[in-house]
Amino acid sequence: MTDIVPSSGPRAPGNGADGPGAREPHAPGASASGRDAYGGDLPGRDAPGGDPAGGDLSGRDPSGRERGRPPGRGARRVHFRLAVPPVSGVLRPRLAGVCAALAAAAFLVFCWGMSVGDIPYSLTEVMNALLGSGDPGTRLIVQELRLPRALAGLLVGIAFGMSGALFQTVTLNPLASPDMMGITQGAGAVVVAGVVLGWDGTLGTQVLGLLGALGAALLVYTLAWKRGTTGYRIILVGIGVAWISTSATDYLMARGERFEAQAALGWLVGNLNGREWDQVTPLLYALTVLVPAALLLGRLTRTLQLGDDVARGLGTRIQVVRPAVLLTGVALAAFATAAAGPVVFVALAAPQIAQRLARTAWPPPLAAGLTGAVMVLVSDLLARELIDGTELPVGIVTGVLGAPVLLWLLVRAQRAGSGG
């Protein structure tokens, strides 16, 4: 939401980034045509709203307002500078508002999900139980039986949403996600192999899923390496690894016993049923480290949208930043997959929805994570209430809701001339 950059103190007028003749760098993802990597218009020299004379390419006056617009209307970012500590930054009010609205929606659905069940409760009773007050029976049911499932859905959605945002930003492709690049398929293949070969009793599906996702990511990056990597090669190799993993999963399912195939299938579709603290705790600890890392790396990836040559010229260490971003995205997807299985389409759809809500040139990681949380929690609520007496796996609902988003992205890419 806020971009903070260190400030070395006041500069003399006319010299440096604060002088009258200073120019802002091109917006992330900008091209010569004034369009970003996702097809949106960006302010720039050749884009609508740019300064053809080569002045302030953002189209804003020194106060941060857009030129030609009345104060308080149309302003998309606010510049600020602090004397102590000596930092300056840019606050995007719309992005901050979108994140606040998504957080409120996620919390509402989070509490609503815990009020639904064989014994229904009001939202007030759920809140009292979460705070440790109220009836002891209500506290037991809410805190021990329903809270782990709701918290798993919240954390899984955040992890998948932020992972998808990192993948789509670093590869410059709105179709890039762990679902499309073999990460979740690799996790599924290893879990099925463990169930069929009897490893799940020793390691457990969580450890197997984590190892499978990390192994698939390592294989993709190794095969895509050729004196460095590019987003295009990573996507192509990832698609190949995804199909190999899917074929291996189908073979193992066909060779296994019926009860083994049923046990594996329940995990492969993405499921929150029966989640306990043993599945939630590792994911919670992982996100306390990975979420700040994703937010920090999200700022560094913006120069990558300008192309490798431009990013290298701006001082970005491409072969350090790109692997770090990919490793963070893979870790987010791996821990989420280990906790709930491959919940499909969340990592693909959440960043695109968040980007359009915030009207940014790139998928914002925090907004994407909150969007993913809302998607998973709403899908889990629908999975429990859609058919009376039957609880569907959450992955089935996210697949039904996410498939139209995938089709829309494919049609949009084709109309833009980038879909083949």
Number of C-alpha atoms within 10 A of each C-alpha: 19 16 12 14 12 11 15 9 9 10 12 9 11 11 11 13 13 15 12 13 14 15 15 14 13 18 21 21 25 26 19 11 12 21 20 22 21 21 16 15 19 25 20 27 21 17 18 14 17 19 17 13 8 14 16 21 23 22 19 19 11 12 10 17 21 20 15 10 11 10 12 9 9 13 17 19 19 14 15 13 15 10 10 6 9 13 15 19 17 17 17 18 16 18 23 16 15 19 23 14 14 22 18 14 15 22 17 14 21 23 22 18 22 25 20 16 11 7 8 11 15 13 16 12 18 25 17 16 20 16 11 14 13 15 11 11 10 19 21 14 15 23 17 13 16 21 23 22 25 25 23 26 30 23 24 33 28 31 33 38 37 34 36 33 32 33 30 25 28 23 23 22 17 24 22 25 32 32 24 22 25 27 33 33 29 31 33 31 29 27 30 30 21 22 24 20 13 13 16 18 10 10 13 15 27 23 18 23 33 26 19 25 28 21 16 25 27 15 17 24 21 13 14 20 13 10 7 11 17 20 17 14 17 21 23 15 19 27 19 16 23 24 16 15 23 18 14 19 23 13 14 21 21 11 12 17 13 11 11 18 18 13 14 23 15 13 25 25 19 23 25 26 16 10 20 18 16 11 21 24 14 15 23 18 10 15 20 10 11 20 21 12 15 25 16 14 18 22 15 18 23 20 24 24 22 21 16 16 11 13 18 15 10 13 9 19 14 20 14 9 17 24 15 15 23 19 21 22 27 28 22 27 34 32 29 33 33 30 30 28 28 28 29 28 27 34 33 30 29 31 34 24 17 28 20 14 18 22 16 19 23 29 29 27 30 26 31 35 32 31 31 35 32 27 27 31 29 20 24 28 22 18 21 19 15 14 10 8 9 10 17 21 23 27 26 18 23 23 18 13 17 20 15 12 18 16 11 12 18 17 13 15 18 12 11 12 9 11 11 8
